[in-house]
Amino acid sequence: MHCRLLHMFGNLREHYHCCTMDNLFNSVKLARAAYSLPKPVLVHGVLRKSGRGCPPCVMQEEKVGKQAEAARGTVKAAVLKGDSMSSDLVLASCFDQKPFYMISTKCKEVTWTPVTKKVYSKSLRMETNYTFLCWSLAHEYNYQMNDNNIADQYRLGLRFMRHQRNYNWWWALFT
């Protein structure tokens, strides 16, 4: 799979194009190979814990119950500096309901950033601004991948409906 992606990256016309990917394709090996192309490509996205995935230095153990609540927001990060095949490759994990892992060659820092969104308040009966802290790597990933994730959610809903629906009423319309 990496060979196909690297071939596609090799056909890009500009230097330092940023590719945001989900966990199916990402790995440290891919990020290093993409950066070492004649026209380097920066990789950013979610990383799988198993398989080609995550180095042990950023791994977090899964917890449940009160331990999970206490661990919420815990961040572990590692930066690969001085590597000729990557430019400050950042690997990080954040514990939310369970740990999730990210990889990036384009991020400059791993911080908590304030994000403001409009939400509906039942008590005020109107939309209000709600400010919360979001992990910078996840915020950037969500900003880049939001349309793709929404399309995936719609597609999965349709697949679920296809298996659950009784189609006899549909055939009755045409007979």
NUPA-723552 format. One record per residue (C-alpha): x, y, z. Coordinates in nm, 2 decimals. Example, Ala and Ser with C-alpha at 12.3 -4.5 7.8 and 13.67 -1.06 7.14 Angstrom:
REM residues 2
+--------+--------+--------+
!     c1 !     c2 !     c3 !
+--------+--------+--------+
!   1.23 !  -0.45 !   0.78 !
!   1.37 !  -0.11 !   0.71 !
+--------+--------+--------+
END
This chain:
REM residues 175
+--------+--------+--------+
!     c1 !     c2 !     c3 !
+--------+--------+--------+
!   0.00 !   0.00 !   0.00 !
!   0.28 !   0.24 !   0.08 !
!   0.42 !   0.19 !  -0.27 !
!   0.10 !   0.32 !  -0.43 !
!   0.09 !   0.63 !  -0.20 !
!   0.46 !   0.71 !  -0.26 !
!   0.40 !   0.68 !  -0.64 !
!   0.11 !   0.92 !  -0.61 !
!   0.32 !   1.16 !  -0.38 !
!   0.60 !   1.14 !  -0.64 !
!   0.36 !   1.29 !  -0.90 !
!   0.29 !   1.60 !  -0.70 !
!   0.41 !   1.93 !  -0.85 !
!   0.49 !   2.13 !  -0.54 !
!   0.73 !   2.08 !  -0.25 !
!   0.60 !   2.02 !   0.11 !
!   0.24 !   1.93 !   0.02 !
!   0.06 !   1.81 !   0.33 !
!  -0.14 !   1.49 !   0.32 !
!  -0.38 !   1.43 !   0.61 !
!  -0.47 !   1.06 !   0.64 !
!  -0.66 !   0.83 !   0.87 !
!  -0.51 !   0.53 !   1.05 !
!  -0.54 !   0.29 !   0.76 !
!  -0.24 !   0.42 !   0.58 !
!  -0.02 !   0.60 !   0.84 !
!   0.30 !   0.47 !   0.97 !
!   0.65 !   0.60 !   1.07 !
!   0.79 !   0.42 !   0.77 !
!   0.55 !   0.60 !   0.53 !
!   0.62 !   0.94 !   0.69 !
!   0.99 !   0.90 !   0.66 !
!   0.96 !   0.77 !   0.30 !
!   0.73 !   1.06 !   0.20 !
!   0.97 !   1.32 !   0.34 !
!   1.27 !   1.17 !   0.16 !
!   1.11 !   1.20 !  -0.19 !
!   1.26 !   1.45 !  -0.43 !
!   0.96 !   1.68 !  -0.36 !
!   0.90 !   1.61 !   0.01 !
!   0.54 !   1.54 !   0.14 !
!   0.44 !   1.62 !   0.49 !
!   0.22 !   1.36 !   0.66 !
!  -0.03 !   1.42 !   0.94 !
!  -0.30 !   1.20 !   1.09 !
!  -0.41 !   0.92 !   1.32 !
!  -0.18 !   0.62 !   1.38 !
!  -0.28 !   0.27 !   1.47 !
!  -0.16 !   0.13 !   1.79 !
!  -0.09 !  -0.21 !   1.64 !
!   0.06 !  -0.34 !   1.32 !
!   0.30 !  -0.09 !   1.16 !
!   0.19 !   0.16 !   1.41 !
!   0.31 !   0.33 !   1.72 !
!   0.65 !   0.32 !   1.89 !
!   0.65 !   0.21 !   2.25 !
!   0.77 !   0.55 !   2.38 !
!   0.42 !   0.71 !   2.33 !
!   0.20 !   0.41 !   2.41 !
!  -0.05 !   0.45 !   2.69 !
!  -0.23 !   0.16 !   2.87 !
!  -0.61 !   0.15 !   2.83 !
!  -0.80 !   0.21 !   3.15 !
!  -1.17 !   0.19 !   3.25 !
!  -1.39 !   0.35 !   3.51 !
!  -1.24 !   0.60 !   3.75 !
!  -0.89 !   0.53 !   3.63 !
!  -1.00 !   0.64 !   3.28 !
!  -1.15 !   0.96 !   3.41 !
!  -0.83 !   1.03 !   3.60 !
!  -0.61 !   0.97 !   3.29 !
!  -0.83 !   1.18 !   3.06 !
!  -0.61 !   1.45 !   2.89 !
!  -0.28 !   1.27 !   2.95 !
!  -0.04 !   1.34 !   2.66 !
!   0.28 !   1.16 !   2.57 !
!   0.48 !   1.29 !   2.28 !
!   0.81 !   1.21 !   2.12 !
!   1.00 !   1.40 !   1.84 !
!   1.25 !   1.23 !   1.61 !
!   1.51 !   1.50 !   1.56 !
!   1.82 !   1.50 !   1.34 !
!   1.69 !   1.22 !   1.11 !
!   1.79 !   1.28 !   0.74 !
!   1.47 !   1.11 !   0.63 !
!   1.23 !   1.32 !   0.83 !
!   1.18 !   1.67 !   0.95 !
!   1.11 !   1.66 !   1.32 !
!   0.87 !   1.37 !   1.31 !
!   0.62 !   1.41 !   1.60 !
!   0.45 !   1.10 !   1.75 !
!   0.20 !   1.16 !   2.02 !
!  -0.08 !   1.00 !   2.22 !
!  -0.37 !   1.15 !   2.41 !
!  -0.60 !   0.97 !   2.65 !
!  -0.97 !   1.06 !   2.59 !
!  -1.21 !   0.77 !   2.64 !
!  -0.92 !   0.55 !   2.54 !
!  -0.57 !   0.64 !   2.41 !
!  -0.54 !   0.76 !   2.05 !
!  -0.22 !   0.81 !   1.86 !
!  -0.11 !   1.07 !   1.60 !
!   0.18 !   1.12 !   1.37 !
!   0.29 !   1.45 !   1.20 !
!   0.58 !   1.59 !   1.01 !
!   0.40 !   1.93 !   0.98 !
!   0.31 !   2.03 !   1.33 !
!   0.53 !   2.28 !   1.51 !
!   0.41 !   2.22 !   1.87 !
!   0.18 !   1.99 !   2.07 !
!  -0.04 !   2.21 !   2.29 !
!  -0.40 !   2.24 !   2.42 !
!  -0.57 !   2.52 !   2.22 !
!  -0.90 !   2.69 !   2.31 !
!  -1.17 !   2.62 !   2.05 !
!  -1.51 !   2.80 !   2.04 !
!  -1.82 !   2.65 !   1.89 !
!  -2.18 !   2.75 !   1.88 !
!  -2.40 !   2.51 !   2.07 !
!  -2.77 !   2.52 !   2.16 !
!  -2.85 !   2.58 !   2.52 !
!  -3.18 !   2.44 !   2.65 !
!  -3.19 !   2.67 !   2.95 !
!  -3.13 !   2.99 !   2.74 !
!  -3.32 !   2.85 !   2.44 !
!  -3.07 !   2.99 !   2.20 !
!  -2.73 !   2.92 !   2.05 !
!  -2.44 !   3.03 !   2.26 !
!  -2.06 !   3.02 !   2.22 !
!  -1.90 !   2.73 !   2.41 !
!  -1.52 !   2.74 !   2.46 !
!  -1.32 !   2.42 !   2.54 !
!  -0.96 !   2.30 !   2.52 !
!  -0.87 !   2.07 !   2.23 !
!  -0.55 !   1.89 !   2.16 !
!  -0.37 !   2.08 !   1.88 !
!  -0.29 !   1.77 !   1.67 !
!  -0.65 !   1.65 !   1.69 !
!  -0.79 !   1.99 !   1.62 !
!  -0.58 !   2.03 !   1.30 !
!  -0.67 !   1.67 !   1.19 !
!  -1.05 !   1.74 !   1.25 !
!  -1.02 !   2.06 !   1.05 !
!  -0.87 !   1.89 !   0.76 !
!  -1.07 !   1.56 !   0.77 !
!  -1.41 !   1.69 !   0.88 !
!  -1.58 !   1.66 !   0.54 !
!  -1.44 !   1.31 !   0.48 !
!  -1.56 !   1.20 !   0.83 !
!  -1.91 !   1.34 !   0.77 !
!  -1.93 !   1.16 !   0.44 !
!  -1.82 !   0.83 !   0.60 !
!  -2.09 !   0.87 !   0.87 !
!  -2.36 !   0.92 !   0.61 !
!  -2.23 !   0.62 !   0.41 !
!  -2.23 !   0.40 !   0.72 !
!  -2.58 !   0.51 !   0.81 !
!  -2.71 !   0.41 !   0.47 !
!  -2.54 !   0.07 !   0.50 !
!  -2.71 !   0.01 !   0.83 !
!  -3.04 !   0.11 !   0.69 !
!  -3.00 !  -0.12 !   0.40 !
!  -2.96 !  -0.42 !   0.63 !
!  -3.24 !  -0.32 !   0.87 !
!  -3.51 !  -0.21 !   0.63 !
!  -3.79 !  -0.43 !   0.50 !
!  -3.81 !  -0.36 !   0.13 !
!  -4.15 !  -0.51 !   0.07 !
!  -4.32 !  -0.17 !   0.08 !
!  -4.08 !  -0.05 !  -0.20 !
!  -4.17 !  -0.33 !  -0.43 !
!  -4.54 !  -0.27 !  -0.36 !
!  -4.51 !   0.07 !  -0.52 !
!  -4.41 !  -0.07 !  -0.86 !
!  -4.65 !  -0.37 !  -0.88 !
+--------+--------+--------+
END
